[in-house]
Amino acid sequence: MTAVPIVVRAGAATHTGLRRRVNEDAFLAQAPLFLVADGMGGHDAGDRASAAVVAEFAHLVGGASLAIDQMRTALRRARARVEAIASDGRAAGTTLAGVVVAEVGGVGYWLTVNVGDSRTYRFANGVLEQISVDHSVVQELLDAGVLSGADAATDSRRNEITRAIGAGSDGQADYWMVPAAPGDRILVCSDGLSGELSAERLRDILADESDPDAAATRLIHEALVHGGRDNITAVVVDALAVSGYDDVYDTAPAGARRGDADGDTRPRADARGDF
């Protein structure tokens, strides 16, 4: 039995990109939290919003694990902080995605959270799986069969999200409990990364770079090479040991649906959360 549910090693990198003057992304990569927030609303709005959310969750750093009620409480406080920023009329808002170390019955789990279109992936046994589900207009069209995957990357609505923290949205977060296994590698990123690199390229880089810091840095570099049209952030987390690990546990993200970055992420004006 390990001292904590999941013993981790993590690395992170961020870059303003080649077309932006301000980095509106913020991240937290300190156990037990590994989060990325992609701000909206421009300088003095988007960057403040993402920083405020990360600062709220930073109060939880240092514990062995976290429970979903703690995450919900922190998210409620973070939303209030973002709404205070927007009180002067600015449309401040941010996405939030990532994982925290959790424990159920002595077994280590990844507790994942998502609001918006920043993403969380798991790379394990050579397979890259997107755990989070984009809260975006394009994702809804894909789910409805109205839009094909090939068309999604160039659709004019690809930067419109349907849930956010702030920005006039009251959309709530999706949560998943994913059983962890030794050797898991988690990637949390803003759409400045996932919009520039294909899933296949993400997988190849995660497979090639054994050190999490080196992997995060290379991901950023390659996103810049491929255009760097938005702020880019990557957090890479490796599971070195998992308490209670047993092969009988199947990975099964549940409770949600399953999506570019030439322009700011923006909320759809009439989008609201459905739970």
TORDOSE-916709 format. One record per residue (C-alpha): residue number from 1; x, y, z. Coordinates in steps of 0.02 Angstrom, whole numbers, plus 50000, padded with zeros to 5 digits. Layout:
N
NUM	X	Y	Z
...
END
This chain:
275
1	50000	50000	50000
2	50072	50167	49947
3	50068	50318	50061
4	49952	50409	49941
5	49823	50335	49821
6	49927	50378	49667
7	50112	50419	49673
8	50141	50540	49530
9	50276	50631	49434
10	50221	50783	49334
11	50284	50914	49213
12	50205	51066	49132
13	50238	51200	49002
14	50145	51349	48932
15	50172	51476	48793
16	50083	51632	48733
17	50087	51567	48554
18	50137	51659	48397
19	49983	51767	48372
20	49938	51822	48549
21	50011	51960	48655
22	49947	51892	48821
23	49940	51715	48887
24	49764	51689	48954
25	49801	51508	49003
26	49840	51458	49182
27	49884	51290	49255
28	49910	51198	49418
29	50028	51049	49425
30	50052	51010	49609
31	49989	50851	49690
32	49851	50808	49706
33	49787	50931	49572
34	49832	50943	49388
35	49724	51072	49301
36	49722	51188	49150
37	49611	51343	49132
38	49595	51435	48965
39	49533	51612	48993
40	49413	51710	48883
41	49380	51895	48869
42	49550	51967	48828
43	49686	52043	48936
44	49629	52097	49110
45	49481	51980	49091
46	49525	51808	49022
47	49696	51799	49104
48	49625	51859	49270
49	49483	51733	49259
50	49595	51583	49228
51	49718	51639	49362
52	49578	51662	49488
53	49512	51487	49459
54	49684	51409	49477
55	49717	51511	49634
56	49557	51447	49713
57	49602	51265	49680
58	49780	51295	49740
59	49711	51300	49918
60	49689	51112	49902
61	49871	51074	49858
62	49964	50959	49976
63	49834	50832	50025
64	49851	50648	49986
65	49688	50647	49888
66	49528	50745	49859
67	49343	50704	49856
68	49216	50764	49731
69	49128	50872	49862
70	49291	50967	49889
71	49305	50996	49701
72	49126	51058	49689
73	49152	51178	49833
74	49312	51246	49757
75	49227	51265	49588
76	49082	51360	49666
77	49205	51481	49748
78	49304	51496	49587
79	49147	51540	49491
80	49108	51678	49616
81	49284	51749	49593
82	49264	51752	49404
83	49093	51834	49417
84	49172	51969	49527
85	49300	52004	49390
86	49159	52021	49265
87	49061	52141	49377
88	49134	52290	49284
89	49051	52235	49123
90	49194	52132	49050
91	49146	51960	48984
92	49272	51868	49090
93	49267	51680	49084
94	49373	51524	49077
95	49371	51339	49041
96	49436	51211	49166
97	49497	51034	49138
98	49606	50908	49225
99	49624	50771	49354
100	49648	50759	49541
101	49707	50610	49641
102	49561	50524	49726
103	49532	50364	49823
104	49384	50245	49836
105	49392	50097	49953
106	49581	50102	49960
107	49598	50108	49771
108	49678	50253	49678
109	49570	50345	49551
110	49587	50492	49433
111	49444	50611	49474
112	49425	50711	49314
113	49337	50878	49294
114	49287	50973	49138
115	49199	51136	49095
116	49224	51196	48916
117	49340	51130	48781
118	49508	51111	48866
119	49546	50926	48866
120	49604	50780	48972
121	49679	50626	48890
122	49745	50463	48960
123	49889	50374	48874
124	49907	50192	48928
125	49971	50034	48844
126	50006	50131	48686
127	49828	50197	48670
128	49777	50380	48687
129	49599	50407	48749
130	49511	50573	48769
131	49426	50563	48939
132	49343	50734	48940
133	49200	50781	48825
134	49208	50951	48741
135	49069	51070	48789
136	49061	51149	48618
137	48943	51182	48475
138	49048	51073	48360
139	49044	50928	48483
140	48854	50940	48492
141	48845	50936	48302
142	48962	50786	48298
143	48856	50696	48427
144	48699	50732	48326
145	48778	50665	48167
146	48758	50833	48081
147	48946	50863	48064
148	49084	50743	48016
149	49250	50731	48105
150	49339	50790	47948
151	49233	50947	47940
152	49245	50987	48126
153	49423	51057	48114
154	49372	51193	47992
155	49195	51230	48049
156	49169	51416	48086
157	49092	51372	48256
158	49240	51272	48317
159	49287	51401	48450
160	49112	51419	48522
161	49090	51330	48688
162	48928	51287	48773
163	48988	51290	48954
164	49113	51399	49045
165	49156	51468	49215
166	49091	51645	49199
167	49062	51731	49031
168	48875	51727	49060
169	48868	51538	49075
170	48803	51439	49223
171	48851	51273	49145
172	48908	51147	49274
173	49059	51034	49270
174	49065	50854	49213
175	49154	50732	49328
176	49219	50556	49299
177	49300	50431	49415
178	49430	50333	49316
179	49522	50188	49401
180	49709	50223	49391
181	49845	50100	49345
182	50034	50109	49362
183	50103	50176	49198
184	49955	50288	49161
185	50005	50453	49081
186	49880	50595	49090
187	49886	50744	48972
188	49786	50901	49016
189	49791	51040	48886
190	49710	51197	48820
191	49639	51195	48644
192	49793	51287	48585
193	49877	51116	48589
194	49736	50999	48536
195	49690	51119	48396
196	49865	51113	48320
197	49914	50930	48341
198	49818	50775	48292
199	49779	50640	48419
200	49905	50529	48331
201	50043	50659	48352
202	49999	50685	48535
203	50011	50498	48561
204	50179	50485	48474
205	50256	50625	48578
206	50190	50553	48740
207	50263	50386	48691
208	50433	50457	48640
209	50469	50569	48790
210	50485	50474	48954
211	50508	50628	49063
212	50346	50726	49095
213	50433	50896	49086
214	50516	50849	48922
215	50351	50786	48853
216	50259	50946	48899
217	50397	51054	48826
218	50401	50957	48663
219	50212	50964	48646
220	50219	51153	48659
221	50363	51164	48535
222	50273	51060	48405
223	50112	51159	48425
224	50213	51316	48390
225	50290	51235	48236
226	50116	51192	48174
227	50054	51372	48189
228	50043	51421	48372
229	49882	51515	48337
230	49824	51519	48518
231	49896	51510	48694
232	49963	51335	48724
233	49972	51240	48889
234	50012	51058	48928
235	50019	50966	49094
236	50085	50787	49091
237	50059	50673	49242
238	50130	50498	49263
239	50064	50368	49386
240	50215	50285	49464
241	50119	50179	49590
242	49934	50155	49628
243	49863	50094	49793
244	49746	49945	49784
245	49785	49919	49601
246	49710	49760	49530
247	49689	49709	49349
248	49506	49671	49377
249	49467	49858	49375
250	49412	49914	49204
251	49432	50095	49150
252	49258	50164	49118
253	49233	50352	49106
254	49047	50374	49127
255	48908	50501	49133
256	48941	50610	48980
257	48957	50619	48792
258	49119	50626	48699
259	49312	50895	48443
260	49548	51214	48354
261	49621	51353	48389
262	49623	51488	48257
263	49542	51617	48369
264	49489	51638	48549
265	49376	51512	48630
266	49210	51598	48659
267	49047	51547	48741
268	48891	51531	48637
269	48773	51668	48693
270	48626	51553	48731
271	48723	51408	48803
272	48678	51347	48976
273	48723	51193	49075
274	48592	51057	49085
275	48631	50994	49261
END
